[in-house]
Amino acid sequence: MAWRWKTLTLIFILLEGVLSRHWSAWMPPSISAFKETCVAIQCNFNYPEDIWPSAVHGIWYFNSPYPRNFPPVVLNSKTNSAHEIYLGRTKMIGDLQASNCSIQIEKVSSELQGKYYFRADLGGYNQYTYSEHANLYILDEPFVVQPQEIVSGNEAEITCLVDDNCPDMKPTVTWMDIEGLEHHNVYARLEENNGAWKQISTLRFLPSYKNHGQRLGCKVTFPETELEFKGFATMDVRYAPRIVDINSSTETTEGTQVVFLCVVDSNPMARVMWLKDDNLIKEDYTGNLTLELEDITYNHDGIYVCAAENEYGTVNKSIGLAVMYPPWKPSVNASLVAVEGETVTIFCNTQGNPNPIMTMVKDKQVLNSVIFQNELVLEIPSVTHEHDGEYWCLAENQYGHSNSSFNLTVVFSPLVLPESKCTVTKDSVQCMCTVKSNPDPYIMFEIPEKNFTVSELNAEYVHSQRSGYMVSSILTLQKENKLPEVVLCSASNLYGKKVHELFFQDTNTLIWAKIGPVGAVVVFVILVAVGGYMIKTREKTNFSVFRRESY
């Protein structure tokens, strides 16, 4: 404490040259002390040099410099008297003979807060009350100073200012509630300002969002006393947004409702947004933002982003919404006509979630299939008449199924079937020529040795019946003693011609009706029925065929 007095004495000596020859005084204009502690008001005074007092006395007044106003006497050095509220509380700690008017006040209380004036008594009329005075403030807590802004991640300092103006009671400063502060350290220094001393305790740390709203305490105690004073500061930490809660990725079905919630913590309040495909859907300055999706369709499927921003940073998180729905009606080639031997490709595509199982079917037979894909391709390198017919593209997942059909028409040259033959009965010869063709064939019978040619258009000899791509023509002749050696059947259309020799088969064991128009019809119907059955048993499994076309 002695070094403090030396410092103040040096200040006064420097001032004395300026203030000499005048009534003047120096004391701290403002000084503070904690309740029930003491305070020493440093004071120096001067008077005209032509006054040579034999003794110097002094009086301290409270709140008024004029004795005629009868202000309370803090201390009268000449009579060692004081107002009742100051009795036993005050003492001169300066040497008045050396122009040091310093005074110490013990056990200060709030009623002692105010202005303190010093009056010099040099004897006789040489008395003077100095206008300079000290303002005494009584404290019940230390003053905690925060920086203008505390930003997360940037080093910050909070300072506790503790007045230290009592030589007999030295304060001890400690920090409270500093748990959770990262990289914190405390630095202390003593600072003088116009004769008033303060202990300055600085808490340095690295703040984070976790410290926002945290209350820090500065505690002042005095050794060998129970005195304790506390000051507090609640930190306003500025920090970038952080997303503290958001839905998990989810899946749903069409027609339902989905609600997404994004909870954001930030200081100051952040702009919170919901986006999909970089398109802003909803925004607000809030701590949480709800996105409600009504009557869900496949268009709602995708990635949704919650983004938040303020002047200190940005953050975003993504979630996925999978909309599950049955496959759409498959898209297939338009029905087409293909020439036998051409390459035909069938395309079938759809859309569903999850991707469906796709199957190509013809006549209840599976031709091709894929699993968990949206497209099915069937290629027929060389189409034949057996590929002619209706094809179905089927798509199915656990949410439903759909299908589309496709017709492939194959045009081909006539094909004379093996069951074509001649049959000899008791009274007649009947030759059946069965042809498969698209388009319909033109059928003729020929007996070369007799130079006999007849077409199916001649109803006198030939009767024909059509069923689909099948044509059966029957030639009926009277039986002669000698059978023809060769009977030919020819069939032709735009795509070709076939000539087939009809071999004879003896059927004397069969009972035939008399040859005539009615008998011919009966025979024809029976032969057609037999021929049709044989054709059906000979047909191979057809494969689906489509000509490649763009959708």
Phi and psi in degrees as a GROMACS rama.xvg file:
@    title "Ramachandran Plot"
@    xaxis  label "Phi"
@    yaxis  label "Psi"
@TYPE xy
-60.1885  -34.7917  ALA-2
-68.1474  -27.7598  TRP-3
-64.5192  -44.6046  ARG-4
-63.6051  -39.9365  TRP-5
-62.6395  -39.0215  LYS-6
-63.2671  -44.0532  THR-7
-68.0974  -36.7903  LEU-8
-63.7195  -41.5884  THR-9
-62.7114  -39.8807  LEU-10
-61.0899  -43.9996  ILE-11
-66.0048  -38.9937  PHE-12
-60.6781  -40.297  ILE-13
-65.6465  -35.1373  LEU-14
-77.3797  -25.429  LEU-15
-61.0626  -35.7011  GLU-16
-64.5222  -32.0904  GLY-17
-79.5425  -38.707  VAL-18
-94.0719  -2.67694  LEU-19
-60.6656  152.549  SER-20
73.2296  7.35608  ARG-21
-133.019  157.984  HIS-22
-77.9487  113.139  TRP-23
-151.68  155.944  SER-24
-145.057  158.246  ALA-25
-133.531  132.209  TRP-26
-157.778  160.532  MET-27
-63.7683  129.688  PRO-28
-66.2033  -24.8302  PRO-29
-144.236  135.837  SER-30
-150.725  147.733  ILE-31
-131.112  157.005  SER-32
-152.686  151.09  ALA-33
-80.6357  149.611  PHE-34
-52.3575  141.866  LYS-35
68.4912  5.66104  GLU-36
-102.603  -166.59  THR-37
-120.419  166.22  CYS-38
-142.139  136.314  VAL-39
-110.08  117.072  ALA-40
-94.9131  110.8  ILE-41
-71.7611  136.98  GLN-42
-149.617  137.546  CYS-43
-136.556  145.964  ASN-44
-137.356  168.458  PHE-45
-145.359  159.312  ASN-46
-146.6  166.9  TYR-47
-59.2912  144.87  PRO-48
-74.8363  -12.5483  GLU-49
-83.551  -0.455118  ASP-50
-98.0781  125.306  ILE-51
-121.465  84.1037  TRP-52
-73.1205  146.335  PRO-53
-81.6529  -26.5822  SER-54
-147.209  148.259  ALA-55
-120.989  125.513  VAL-56
-122.937  165.958  HIS-57
-146.973  153.348  GLY-58
-130.238  133.877  ILE-59
-103.539  128.933  TRP-60
-110.637  155.458  TYR-61
-110.386  120.223  PHE-62
72.8212  -2.29588  ASN-63
-153.503  138.254  SER-64
-89.7522  -3.04791  PRO-65
-106.029  117.777  TYR-66
-60.0081  -32.0387  PRO-67
-65.0785  -17.6401  ARG-68
-85.0178  0.157159  ASN-69
51.0368  53.4793  PHE-70
-69.1891  156.09  PRO-71
-59.8381  134.893  PRO-72
-86.1225  119.761  VAL-73
-74.346  -45.644  VAL-74
-164.336  132.92  LEU-75
-112.891  112.455  ASN-76
-69.6707  -26.9452  SER-77
-72.9745  -42.5412  LYS-78
-101.319  -7.32699  THR-79
53.9434  42.9831  ASN-80
-118.052  164.186  SER-81
-160.054  160.309  ALA-82
-61.4962  154.833  HIS-83
-56.8769  -33.2584  GLU-84
-74.2968  -13.3324  ILE-85
-106.681  -4.60117  TYR-86
-58.025  128.5  LEU-87
76.9611  2.57351  GLY-88
-107.788  -19.6454  ARG-89
-118.574  152.735  THR-90
-158.979  147.599  LYS-91
-79.6136  128.479  MET-92
-113.377  -0.672037  ILE-93
-106.603  159.993  GLY-94
-93.6021  105.146  ASP-95
-61.8661  -31.4044  LEU-96
-65.7484  -24.3393  GLN-97
-100.322  19.9275  ALA-98
62.9811  30.1809  SER-99
-110.494  111.549  ASN-100
-106.203  24.5019  CYS-101
-62.2622  141.157  SER-102
-131.894  149.729  ILE-103
-121.856  133.877  GLN-104
-117.298  128.647  ILE-105
-97.3004  156.477  GLU-106
46.1928  55.9693  LYS-107
-66.9284  149.11  VAL-108
-138.982  173.183  SER-109
-62.7065  -29.3137  SER-110
-71.4687  -11.4771  GLU-111
-91.7292  -0.0181898  LEU-112
-73.2571  129.345  GLN-113
160.412  -156.703  GLY-114
-98.3432  140.726  LYS-115
-122.839  124.858  TYR-116
-115.505  148.064  TYR-117
-113.708  136.465  PHE-118
-120.476  125.381  ARG-119
-90.311  133.824  ALA-120
-118.85  103.692  ASP-121
-100.806  7.85858  LEU-122
99.9505  143.087  GLY-123
62.9942  -133.944  GLY-124
-86.0093  0.982322  TYR-125
-84.4325  68.2571  ASN-126
-125.383  141.314  GLN-127
-152.237  129.451  TYR-128
-99.0276  121.007  THR-129
-78.2097  139.406  TYR-130
-72.6394  -27.8664  SER-131
-60.7942  139.416  GLU-132
-148.851  165.84  HIS-133
-112.595  132.662  ALA-134
-93.2512  118.264  ASN-135
-100.24  128.718  LEU-136
-116.11  133.207  TYR-137
-100.776  127.226  ILE-138
-109.39  148.17  LEU-139
-119.947  5.09656  ASP-140
-160.287  152.93  GLU-141
-74.6471  162.33  PRO-142
-99.1576  119.236  PHE-143
-103.545  124.21  VAL-144
-109.533  124.565  VAL-145
-100.934  154.226  GLN-146
-68.129  164.924  PRO-147
-61.9162  -31.8424  GLN-148
-147.832  134.344  GLU-149
-114.005  120.056  ILE-150
-115.604  131.904  VAL-151
-56.4338  131.265  SER-152
88.7599  -11.0468  GLY-153
-106.996  131.869  ASN-154
-56.6188  137.272  GLU-155
-130.505  157.908  ALA-156
-131.568  135.103  GLU-157
-121.493  133.847  ILE-158
-116.376  139.452  THR-159
-111.828  121.139  CYS-160
-100.732  120.044  LEU-161
-123.178  116.026  VAL-162
-67.2971  133.583  ASP-163
-132.218  76.7615  ASP-164
-121.722  20.5103  ASN-165
-121.42  113.065  CYS-166
-66.7065  -19.7541  PRO-167
-94.3833  -9.9283  ASP-168
-136.792  105.351  MET-169
-96.1774  124.274  LYS-170
-75.9909  150.203  PRO-171
-115.008  130.451  THR-172
-111.99  129.218  VAL-173
-134.598  155.149  THR-174
-101.757  142.723  TRP-175
-118.235  155.844  MET-176
57.7154  40.0904  ASP-177
-99.5951  7.6064  ILE-178
-61.7963  139.28  GLU-179
94.0334  -7.91578  GLY-180
-83.1815  125.835  LEU-181
-82.2335  138.654  GLU-182
51.7786  48.1672  HIS-183
-92.0165  145.469  HIS-184
-144.031  154.852  ASN-185
-118.915  132.776  VAL-186
-125.2  138.808  TYR-187
-126.865  147.312  ALA-188
-153.084  161.42  ARG-189
-110.963  134.253  LEU-190
-133.952  135.405  GLU-191
-109.146  138.23  GLU-192
-141.542  106.144  ASN-193
55.0926  42.3002  ASN-194
86.5552  -2.88755  GLY-195
-107.352  137.437  ALA-196
-111.145  144.401  TRP-197
-135.902  141.11  LYS-198
-87.7827  131.254  GLN-199
-116.84  111.424  ILE-200
-106.457  121.619  SER-201
-111.871  125.14  THR-202
-100.125  116.304  LEU-203
-110.217  134.314  ARG-204
-158.502  173.484  PHE-205
-111.64  104.586  LEU-206
-76.2339  157.377  PRO-207
-139.874  174.796  SER-208
-59.1322  -25.0649  TYR-209
-65.5829  -23.4358  LYS-210
-88.9206  -4.12718  ASN-211
-63.3008  128.839  HIS-212
82.4471  -2.15913  GLY-213
-74.1052  136.163  GLN-214
-99.034  124.475  ARG-215
-104.283  146.754  LEU-216
-123.042  142.164  GLY-217
-114.959  121.509  CYS-218
-113.099  132.727  LYS-219
-115.878  126.017  VAL-220
-127.695  161.105  THR-221
-124.628  125.226  PHE-222
-54.6666  144.277  PRO-223
63.2907  22.2316  GLU-224
-136.825  167.903  THR-225
-99.6699  10.0647  GLU-226
-68.3437  137.355  LEU-227
-151.15  128.926  GLU-228
-129.338  137.386  PHE-229
-129.31  138.737  LYS-230
-126.043  146.223  GLY-231
-129.339  154.72  PHE-232
-141.894  130.434  ALA-233
-98.6669  122.716  THR-234
-78.6005  135.39  MET-235
-107.552  87.4483  ASP-236
-87.2083  126.463  VAL-237
-90.5046  134.377  ARG-238
-154.868  156.64  TYR-239
-68.2603  158.324  ALA-240
-62.6017  149.972  PRO-241
-139.416  138.655  ARG-242
-88.3772  114.036  ILE-243
-96.2283  -17.9345  VAL-244
-157.434  137.211  ASP-245
-158.135  151.069  ILE-246
-59.1709  153.818  ASN-247
-81.7935  160.118  SER-248
-57.5023  143.122  SER-249
-143.33  168.072  THR-250
-131.156  150.723  GLU-251
-150.35  -178.656  THR-252
-115.502  163.65  THR-253
-62.6513  145.678  GLU-254
89.6935  -5.38126  GLY-255
-91.962  -177.226  THR-256
-120.06  140.187  GLN-257
-128.527  136.468  VAL-258
-122.319  122.603  VAL-259
-105.261  138.211  PHE-260
-126.26  129.112  LEU-261
-120.741  116.385  CYS-262
-104.003  124.658  VAL-263
-120.705  135.401  VAL-264
-111.05  127.069  ASP-265
-160.313  163.655  SER-266
-151.829  111.357  ASN-267
-77.3205  -178.359  PRO-268
-53.7586  139.166  MET-269
-99.8658  157.341  ALA-270
-83.9982  116.839  ARG-271
-107.42  136.437  VAL-272
-135.975  148.387  MET-273
-110.935  129.89  TRP-274
-131.37  153.686  LEU-275
-142.084  126.712  LYS-276
54.5918  41.2517  ASP-277
65.1905  11.4427  ASP-278
-102.493  129.446  ASN-279
-72.4149  126.566  LEU-280
-101.401  -43.0079  ILE-281
-156.654  147.852  LYS-282
-151.56  157.871  GLU-283
-169.77  156.395  ASP-284
-91.6602  101.605  TYR-285
-160.29  174.389  THR-286
-94.8018  -15.5131  GLY-287
-152.692  142.428  ASN-288
-130.281  125.675  LEU-289
-101.905  135.954  THR-290
-118.039  116.895  LEU-291
-106.291  125.763  GLU-292
-112.342  114.188  LEU-293
-97.0495  150.416  GLU-294
46.5215  65.7673  ASP-295
-58.5115  136.012  ILE-296
-126.867  176.334  THR-297
-61.9065  -21.8094  TYR-298
-67.6451  -20.2276  ASN-299
-79.5429  -11.8354  HIS-300
-63.686  137.877  ASP-301
149.047  -165.298  GLY-302
-103.057  128.272  ILE-303
-110.544  138.585  TYR-304
-120.369  128.033  VAL-305
-99.2679  122.39  CYS-306
-125.061  144.878  ALA-307
-139.203  144.629  ALA-308
-148.774  144.225  GLU-309
-143.031  -171.589  ASN-310
-68.2168  -8.19275  GLU-311
-105.459  -2.96728  TYR-312
154.662  -177.9  GLY-313
-135.162  162.01  THR-314
-155.751  152.737  VAL-315
-153.589  154.361  ASN-316
-140.842  146.953  LYS-317
-113.871  145.804  SER-318
-135.764  153.964  ILE-319
-108.242  141.438  GLY-320
-118.29  115.649  LEU-321
-102.707  115.705  ALA-322
-95.6505  117.149  VAL-323
-93.2392  133.545  MET-324
-155.062  155.88  TYR-325
-70.0553  161.925  PRO-326
-62.954  144.55  PRO-327
-71.5803  163.502  TRP-328
-58.9865  123.026  LYS-329
-59.4786  145.728  PRO-330
-99.341  124.995  SER-331
-128.667  169.859  VAL-332
-58.3521  153.558  ASN-333
-69.4458  151.127  ALA-334
-56.359  142.697  SER-335
-144.427  168.086  LEU-336
-113.734  129.886  VAL-337
-124.08  144.728  ALA-338
-88.0581  135.289  VAL-339
-51.0096  130.471  GLU-340
103.245  -17.546  GLY-341
-74.891  160.375  GLU-342
-91.2629  130.128  THR-343
-125.619  133.741  VAL-344
-121.3  131.762  THR-345
-105.881  125.55  ILE-346
-108.758  136.681  PHE-347
-140.771  122.024  CYS-348
-135.498  158.701  ASN-349
-152.692  -174.698  THR-350
-145.246  133.058  GLN-351
-161.765  164.02  GLY-352
-139.267  114.883  ASN-353
-73.3321  167.818  PRO-354
-55.0175  139.744  ASN-355
-86.3778  173.206  PRO-356
-88.9197  126.623  ILE-357
-114.659  138.415  MET-358
-137.053  139.061  THR-359
-107.299  126.454  MET-360
-129.57  142.012  VAL-361
-140.542  128.116  LYS-362
52.4161  42.7959  ASP-363
66.0805  14.4201  LYS-364
-112.205  130.309  GLN-365
-75.7323  124.321  VAL-366
-98.867  -33.3169  LEU-367
-163.759  153.696  ASN-368
-155.815  153.951  SER-369
-135.27  154.767  VAL-370
-114.247  130.634  ILE-371
55.087  48.2031  PHE-372
-136.542  161.013  GLN-373
-102.412  2.21723  ASN-374
-141.216  140.493  GLU-375
-131.125  132.788  LEU-376
-124.841  132.363  VAL-377
-125.134  122.406  LEU-378
-116.501  130.41  GLU-379
-112.076  109.208  ILE-380
-62.9477  -38.8155  PRO-381
-140.492  100.807  SER-382
-72.8126  143.565  VAL-383
-125.574  175.033  THR-384
-63.5341  -20.9591  HIS-385
-72.5524  -17.2635  GLU-386
-84.7613  -6.66212  HIS-387
-64.3415  137.649  ASP-388
145.796  -166.307  GLY-389
-99.9233  131.73  GLU-390
-114.032  146.784  TYR-391
-122.271  133.648  TRP-392
-105.655  119.537  CYS-393
-111.457  138.657  LEU-394
-132.808  134.283  ALA-395
-150.581  136.47  GLU-396
-136.015  -173.771  ASN-397
-70.195  -7.06305  GLN-398
-103.67  -1.86347  TYR-399
152.593  -174.558  GLY-400
-148.748  162.678  HIS-401
-155.279  166.499  SER-402
-155.149  160.827  ASN-403
-143.496  151.166  SER-404
-111.362  162.336  SER-405
-148.425  134.512  PHE-406
-108.843  127.724  ASN-407
-113.66  120.593  LEU-408
-107.026  123.091  THR-409
-106.332  122.828  VAL-410
-97.1844  136.306  VAL-411
-152.618  161.389  PHE-412
-71.6525  158.364  SER-413
-59.4462  147.314  PRO-414
-128.085  114.112  LEU-415
-83.437  122.151  VAL-416
-79.9136  151.26  LEU-417
-60.4396  -25.611  PRO-418
-73.1813  -2.03134  GLU-419
-70.0219  129.975  SER-420
-167.493  173.653  LYS-421
-110.837  141.957  CYS-422
-122.639  131.247  THR-423
-103.397  125.557  VAL-424
-115.614  -171.702  THR-425
-63.1901  -37.3971  LYS-426
-119.379  -6.50673  ASP-427
-149.454  169.423  SER-428
-123.943  126.115  VAL-429
-122.415  127.265  GLN-430
-116.549  124.677  CYS-431
-109.36  130.177  MET-432
-119.187  112.576  CYS-433
-106.213  124.94  THR-434
-128.316  138.422  VAL-435
-110.354  129.065  LYS-436
-163.106  151.401  SER-437
-149.225  113.678  ASN-438
-75.5001  -178.644  PRO-439
-54.6707  143.676  ASP-440
-88.5656  163.979  PRO-441
-105.593  118.906  TYR-442
-107.408  134.892  ILE-443
-133.371  147.845  MET-444
-110.683  145.371  PHE-445
-143.543  134.523  GLU-446
-117.431  97.1743  ILE-447
-57.9368  -40.9585  PRO-448
-68.6461  -20.868  GLU-449
-106.312  3.70832  LYS-450
52.8546  46.1753  ASN-451
-115.472  123.673  PHE-452
-134.223  133.641  THR-453
-144.073  141.416  VAL-454
-103.258  171.012  SER-455
-67.517  -11.6324  GLU-456
-78.4165  -13.1825  LEU-457
-87.7545  98.5827  ASN-458
-70.9694  -17.0602  ALA-459
-66.7525  -34.3754  GLU-460
-113.139  -27.7975  TYR-461
-122.683  137.684  VAL-462
-127.237  130.641  HIS-463
-122.497  150.187  SER-464
-140.413  136.156  GLN-465
-113.356  142.52  ARG-466
-146.393  104.171  SER-467
65.1825  -127.565  GLY-468
-89.0493  4.87639  TYR-469
-98.0363  134.739  MET-470
-129.724  127.183  VAL-471
-118.029  121.716  SER-472
-116.958  136.206  SER-473
-120.687  124.821  ILE-474
-98.9489  126.654  LEU-475
-118.883  123.874  THR-476
-128.96  152.426  LEU-477
-67.9375  139.594  GLN-478
-73.2612  134.496  LYS-479
-114.418  173.069  GLU-480
-61.7197  -33.2347  ASN-481
-119.136  127.711  LYS-482
-76.8554  149.029  LEU-483
-61.5547  144.269  PRO-484
-72.772  -38.8859  GLU-485
-135.199  131.995  VAL-486
-123.639  122.381  VAL-487
-108.697  143.972  LEU-488
-120.397  127.407  CYS-489
-121.151  140.543  SER-490
-133.324  134.235  ALA-491
-142.779  148.968  SER-492
-147.021  -166.066  ASN-493
-62.3342  -19.6688  LEU-494
-108.674  3.71018  TYR-495
154.304  178.536  GLY-496
-140.363  140.009  LYS-497
-125.93  137.519  LYS-498
-118.885  128.965  VAL-499
-133.116  132.278  HIS-500
-83.6538  130.892  GLU-501
-95.7135  120.287  LEU-502
-88.493  153.769  PHE-503
-87.3066  145.054  PHE-504
-132.311  124.43  GLN-505
-76.7783  125.762  ASP-506
-127.743  37.2853  THR-507
-63.6772  -19.8208  ASN-508
-77.6847  -10.4644  THR-509
-88.8152  153.342  LEU-510
-98.1702  118.841  ILE-511
-112.624  144.504  TRP-512
-74.9107  163.041  ALA-513
-58.6059  136.05  LYS-514
-64.7229  132.001  ILE-515
175.282  -178.687  GLY-516
-57.2353  -44.7545  PRO-517
-66.6387  -44.6233  VAL-518
-61.5789  -40.2242  GLY-519
-62.5197  -40.2251  ALA-520
-64.7426  -42.9529  VAL-521
-60.4799  -47.5756  VAL-522
-60.2604  -43.189  VAL-523
-59.5349  -45.8865  PHE-524
-61.7724  -43.4509  VAL-525
-63.0378  -46.1885  ILE-526
-64.5575  -39.7662  LEU-527
-62.8562  -41.5097  VAL-528
-61.6752  -46.1628  ALA-529
-62.6221  -44.6166  VAL-530
-62.3097  -41.9348  GLY-531
-62.8397  -40.6668  GLY-532
-62.5528  -44.3357  TYR-533
-64.2769  -36.3992  MET-534
-65.195  -43.7716  ILE-535
-61.4092  -39.399  LYS-536
-71.4525  -19.8173  THR-537
-92.0462  -17.2017  ARG-538
-65.9661  134.14  GLU-539
-84.4244  166.875  LYS-540
-66.5786  127.502  THR-541
-81.6296  150.1  ASN-542
-113.614  145.38  PHE-543
-73.5646  138.577  SER-544
-137.222  135.28  VAL-545
-136.056  140.633  PHE-546
-76.6161  135.801  ARG-547
-64.0603  120.312  ARG-548
-136.819  149.688  GLU-549
-77.8695  146.251  SER-550
